[in-house]
Amino acid sequence: MSTPKRHHFVPEAYLRGFVDDNSGFLNVYSKRSNMWRKQKPKQVMVRNKYYHQEWAPEGVDKNILEKFLGSEVEPRGLSALQKLIDMPEALDANDTAEIITYLQLQRLRVPRQADMAKILAKRFIASDLLKTPEGRDVLKHSDIVVKDSFRIEFMSMMHGELSPYFSRMNWDVISAEEGSSFITTDSPVTFFNVDFKPPAEPGAALYGTIVLFPINKHFDLAPEFRIS
């Protein structure tokens, strides 16, 4: 199995659900350039060797995470989501587990979440160092650097942490109105709560938090947290 060097942090197969029916291209808007462009799903939401683990021990495939996501998590999750649309009455516990796993990893794997994790890690280390005179002296003369590899460790640490909350949500599939469609972003799994104003973002465990996830341009998944 060949491993491309350019790794999608949002799956190519998922992005195909948002292409223009006539051209097969995505209509992509860049906030950075404030411009629109047309691109194929293969060309967007990718980073070079994003999941490559150069530090992996000898004998361990350095692209094991990329291959696992591409061969297991993504196809199983997307298949279960399609089943949710086409045959919701046939959905079973395994399908639900595949959907939750897919949503959880999609939430954690994007650069925005990885960058936030590194910021929080840096703050935690700094606050711990500030507790002692020696630590405060270190901060005066040094800077805290969180390596890029931490985002892989972050995914590993957080894997499973969102599952208890996702599994206790009421799940609704919403259809787009005729003549309109849903859009997606480079961070498709969004937490929303009316009590939080952007850029602040609520936690999954807060009452009233909903998880917005456009399955494709025709359907959106919007569960709501409940206390049982």
C-alpha positions as CSV (number, residue, x, y, z in Angstrom):
1,M,0.0,0.0,0.0
2,S,1.6,3.3,-1.1
3,T,1.4,6.3,1.2
4,P,1.1,9.8,-0.3
5,K,3.3,12.4,1.3
6,R,0.4,14.9,1.2
7,H,-2.0,13.9,4.0
8,H,-5.6,15.1,4.3
9,F,-6.7,16.4,7.7
10,V,-10.2,16.4,6.3
11,P,-10.8,13.2,4.2
12,E,-10.9,13.5,0.4
13,A,-13.8,11.0,0.3
14,Y,-15.8,13.3,2.7
15,L,-15.0,16.4,0.7
16,R,-16.4,14.8,-2.5
17,G,-19.8,15.2,-0.9
18,F,-19.6,18.9,-1.4
19,V,-18.4,19.2,-5.0
20,D,-20.4,21.0,-7.7
21,D,-22.4,18.3,-9.6
22,N,-21.5,19.7,-13.0
23,S,-17.8,20.4,-12.6
24,G,-16.7,18.0,-9.9
25,F,-14.8,20.9,-8.2
26,L,-15.2,22.4,-4.8
27,N,-16.0,26.1,-4.4
28,V,-13.3,27.1,-1.9
29,Y,-13.3,30.4,0.0
30,S,-10.1,31.4,1.7
31,K,-10.4,33.8,4.7
32,R,-6.7,34.6,4.4
33,S,-6.9,35.9,0.9
34,N,-10.6,36.8,0.9
35,M,-10.9,35.1,-2.5
36,W,-12.8,32.2,-4.0
37,R,-11.3,29.4,-6.1
38,K,-12.2,26.1,-7.6
39,Q,-10.2,23.0,-6.6
40,K,-10.5,19.2,-6.6
41,P,-11.0,17.5,-3.2
42,K,-7.6,15.9,-3.6
43,Q,-5.9,19.3,-3.5
44,V,-7.5,20.9,-0.4
45,M,-7.1,20.5,3.3
46,V,-3.8,18.7,3.1
47,R,-0.4,19.1,4.7
48,N,2.9,17.5,3.8
49,K,3.6,14.4,5.9
50,Y,1.0,15.6,8.5
51,Y,0.8,12.2,10.2
52,H,4.3,11.0,9.5
53,Q,6.0,10.0,12.7
54,E,9.8,10.3,12.1
55,W,10.4,9.4,15.7
56,A,8.7,6.0,15.6
57,P,11.0,3.1,16.8
58,E,12.7,0.9,14.3
59,G,10.4,-1.6,12.8
60,V,7.3,0.6,13.3
61,D,5.8,2.1,10.2
62,K,6.2,5.9,10.4
63,N,3.0,6.3,8.4
64,I,0.9,3.9,10.5
65,L,-1.5,6.7,11.6
66,E,-2.1,7.9,8.0
67,K,-2.7,4.4,6.8
68,F,-5.0,3.6,9.8
69,L,-7.1,6.7,9.2
70,G,-7.4,6.0,5.5
71,S,-8.1,2.3,5.6
72,E,-10.2,2.0,8.8
73,V,-11.6,5.1,10.5
74,E,-12.5,7.1,7.4
75,P,-14.3,4.4,5.3
76,R,-16.1,2.9,8.2
77,G,-17.2,6.2,9.6
78,L,-18.4,7.6,6.3
79,S,-20.2,4.3,5.4
80,A,-22.0,4.4,8.8
81,L,-23.0,8.0,8.2
82,Q,-24.4,7.1,4.7
83,K,-26.3,4.3,6.3
84,L,-27.7,6.8,8.8
85,I,-29.0,8.8,5.9
86,D,-30.3,6.0,3.7
87,M,-31.5,3.4,6.3
88,P,-31.6,4.9,9.8
89,E,-33.8,2.1,11.0
90,A,-31.0,-0.4,10.3
91,L,-28.4,1.5,12.3
92,D,-26.9,-0.7,15.0
93,A,-24.5,-0.3,17.9
94,N,-21.4,-0.9,15.7
95,D,-22.5,1.8,13.2
96,T,-23.0,4.2,16.1
97,A,-19.5,3.5,17.4
98,E,-18.0,4.0,14.0
99,I,-19.7,7.4,13.7
100,I,-18.6,8.5,17.2
101,T,-15.0,7.4,16.5
102,Y,-15.0,9.2,13.2
103,L,-16.4,12.5,14.6
104,Q,-14.1,12.4,17.6
105,L,-10.9,11.9,15.5
106,Q,-12.1,14.5,12.9
107,R,-12.5,17.0,15.7
108,L,-9.0,16.3,17.1
109,R,-7.0,15.9,13.9
110,V,-7.4,19.3,12.3
111,P,-4.6,21.9,12.5
112,R,-6.9,24.4,14.5
113,Q,-7.3,21.9,17.3
114,A,-3.7,20.8,17.2
115,D,-2.5,24.4,17.4
116,M,-4.9,25.1,20.4
117,A,-3.6,22.0,22.1
118,K,0.0,23.2,21.8
119,I,-1.0,26.6,23.2
120,L,-2.7,25.0,26.2
121,A,0.3,22.7,26.8
122,K,2.6,25.7,26.8
123,R,0.3,27.6,29.3
124,F,0.2,24.5,31.6
125,I,4.0,24.2,31.6
126,A,4.4,27.9,32.3
127,S,1.9,27.9,35.2
128,D,3.7,24.9,36.7
129,L,7.1,26.6,36.4
130,L,5.7,29.8,38.0
131,K,5.1,27.8,41.3
132,T,8.8,27.8,42.2
133,P,11.6,30.4,42.2
134,E,13.7,28.1,40.1
135,G,10.9,27.8,37.6
136,R,10.3,31.5,37.4
137,D,14.0,32.1,36.8
138,V,13.9,29.6,33.9
139,L,11.0,31.5,32.3
140,K,13.0,34.7,32.5
141,H,15.8,33.4,30.4
142,S,14.1,30.7,28.3
143,D,11.1,30.1,26.1
144,I,8.8,27.1,26.1
145,V,8.7,25.3,22.8
146,V,6.1,22.6,22.1
147,K,7.2,20.4,19.3
148,D,4.9,19.7,16.3
149,S,4.9,16.1,17.3
150,F,2.8,17.0,20.3
151,R,-0.3,17.1,18.1
152,I,0.0,13.3,17.6
153,E,0.4,12.8,21.3
154,F,-2.6,15.1,21.8
155,M,-4.7,12.9,19.5
156,S,-3.6,9.8,21.5
157,M,-4.3,11.4,24.9
158,M,-7.7,12.7,23.9
159,H,-8.9,9.6,22.0
160,G,-11.9,8.3,23.8
161,E,-12.4,11.4,25.9
162,L,-15.3,12.8,23.8
163,S,-17.0,9.4,23.3
164,P,-19.0,9.5,26.6
165,Y,-20.5,12.9,25.7
166,F,-21.2,12.1,22.1
167,S,-22.9,8.8,23.1
168,R,-25.3,10.7,25.3
169,M,-26.6,13.1,22.6
170,N,-29.8,13.1,20.8
171,W,-28.9,12.8,17.1
172,D,-30.9,14.5,14.3
173,V,-30.2,14.5,10.6
174,I,-31.3,17.7,9.0
175,S,-32.0,18.0,5.3
176,A,-31.0,21.1,3.4
177,E,-34.0,23.1,1.9
178,E,-34.6,22.8,-1.8
179,G,-32.3,25.1,-3.7
180,S,-29.8,25.4,-0.8
181,S,-27.0,23.2,0.5
182,F,-24.7,22.8,3.5
183,I,-21.1,23.8,3.5
184,T,-18.1,22.5,5.3
185,T,-14.8,23.9,6.7
186,D,-11.3,22.9,7.5
187,S,-12.7,22.0,11.0
188,P,-15.9,20.2,10.2
189,V,-16.9,19.1,13.7
190,T,-18.0,22.3,15.5
191,F,-19.2,22.7,19.1
192,F,-21.9,25.4,19.5
193,N,-23.6,26.8,22.5
194,V,-25.7,30.0,22.6
195,D,-24.0,31.1,25.8
196,F,-20.6,31.3,24.1
197,K,-19.7,34.0,21.6
198,P,-17.0,33.3,19.0
199,P,-14.0,33.0,19.2
200,A,-14.8,31.3,22.5
201,E,-15.8,27.7,22.1
202,P,-17.9,25.6,24.5
203,G,-16.9,22.1,25.8
204,A,-18.8,19.0,24.8
205,A,-20.0,18.4,28.3
206,L,-21.8,21.7,28.8
207,Y,-25.6,21.7,28.9
208,G,-27.0,23.1,25.7
209,T,-23.9,22.3,23.6
210,I,-24.7,20.9,20.1
211,V,-22.3,19.3,17.7
212,L,-22.7,20.5,14.1
213,F,-21.3,18.3,11.4
214,P,-22.3,18.6,7.8
215,I,-22.4,15.0,6.4
216,N,-22.5,16.3,2.9
217,K,-24.1,19.2,1.0
218,H,-27.5,17.7,1.5
219,F,-27.5,16.5,5.1
220,D,-26.3,17.9,8.4
221,L,-25.8,16.0,11.7
222,A,-26.8,18.0,14.8
223,P,-26.9,16.2,18.1
224,E,-27.7,18.0,21.4
225,F,-26.4,17.1,24.8
226,R,-28.9,15.8,27.3
227,I,-28.7,14.9,31.0
228,S,-30.2,11.4,31.8
